[in-house]
Amino acid sequence: MEFRRLGQSGLRVSTIGLGCNNFGGRLRQEETRAVLHKAFDLGITLFDTSDTYGAVGGGKTGDSELQMGQ
C-alpha cells in the first residue's frame, strides 16, 4: 500500500480510502467488522465517515461511526 502525507498535519494515510456510508444502514455490525478487518489487512488507513451515515436501510443517523467504534 502506498501512503501520502495528509496536508500539513504530518499524518500519513493510505492512498486508497474506504467509504463507510453503508455501515449501520445496509451493513450490520458483523458485516461492518468483516469489511474493516479486510481493509486493515490490505493496509487501508483512510476512512471516509460522517455522523450522517447509517440511516439507510433502517439504521439511525450516526450508526456508521458507532459500528466502526465497536
Backbone torsions as a table, in degrees:
resi	resn	phi	psi	omega
1	MET	NA	137.2	175.2
2	GLU	-90.0	151.5	180.0
3	PHE	-129.5	152.1	176.5
4	ARG	-136.2	156.5	176.9
5	ARG	-75.1	137.9	-179.5
6	LEU	-92.2	98.4	179.3
7	GLY	56.1	-139.1	179.5
8	GLN	-95.7	7.3	-174.0
9	SER	-71.3	-23.1	-175.1
10	GLY	87.2	-8.9	177.4
11	LEU	-73.4	144.4	174.3
12	ARG	-112.4	129.7	-179.3
13	VAL	-128.4	159.4	178.7
14	SER	-66.2	148.0	178.8
15	THR	-72.5	-17.3	175.5
16	ILE	-107.4	129.1	178.5
17	GLY	-111.8	166.0	179.1
18	LEU	-116.8	122.3	174.2
19	GLY	-77.8	131.4	-171.2
20	CYS	-113.4	22.0	-176.3
21	ASN	-70.9	-16.2	179.0
22	ASN	-86.8	-13.4	-179.6
23	PHE	-70.2	134.8	177.3
24	GLY	84.8	-13.5	177.4
25	GLY	-115.8	-78.0	179.9
26	ARG	-75.6	-31.7	-179.0
27	LEU	-110.3	137.1	177.0
28	ARG	-88.6	178.8	-173.4
29	GLN	-55.3	-46.6	-177.1
30	GLU	-63.4	-41.0	-180.0
31	GLU	-69.7	-40.8	177.3
32	THR	-59.7	-45.5	180.0
33	ARG	-60.0	-42.8	-179.9
34	ALA	-63.4	-42.8	179.5
35	VAL	-64.6	-45.1	-180.0
36	LEU	-62.9	-42.7	179.7
37	HIS	-64.0	-38.8	177.3
38	LYS	-65.0	-42.2	178.3
39	ALA	-60.6	-44.8	177.2
40	PHE	-60.1	-44.0	179.5
41	ASP	-59.7	-33.1	-179.8
42	LEU	-84.3	-4.8	177.8
43	GLY	92.5	10.1	-179.9
44	ILE	-74.2	129.9	179.4
45	THR	-127.2	2.3	-179.1
46	LEU	-111.9	117.2	-176.5
47	PHE	-123.4	124.4	179.3
48	ASP	-93.1	110.6	-179.7
49	THR	-138.4	169.4	-178.1
50	SER	-157.3	152.5	177.0
51	ASP	-72.9	-1.3	176.1
52	THR	-98.4	-6.6	-179.7
53	TYR	-81.2	146.6	173.2
54	GLY	116.1	-7.7	-174.3
55	ALA	-82.0	-14.2	-178.5
56	VAL	-76.1	140.1	174.8
57	GLY	77.3	22.6	174.6
58	GLY	101.2	-7.5	177.2
59	GLY	-77.3	171.7	176.8
60	LYS	-100.9	153.6	175.3
61	THR	-55.3	131.5	-179.8
62	GLY	95.0	-8.6	-178.4
63	ASP	-62.9	-28.4	178.6
64	SER	-57.7	-51.3	-178.5
65	GLU	-68.5	-35.2	177.2
66	LEU	-63.5	-44.3	179.6
67	GLN	-65.8	-38.9	178.6
68	MET	-62.8	-39.8	-179.2
69	GLY	-65.1	-27.5	-179.5
70	GLN	-79.6	NA	NA
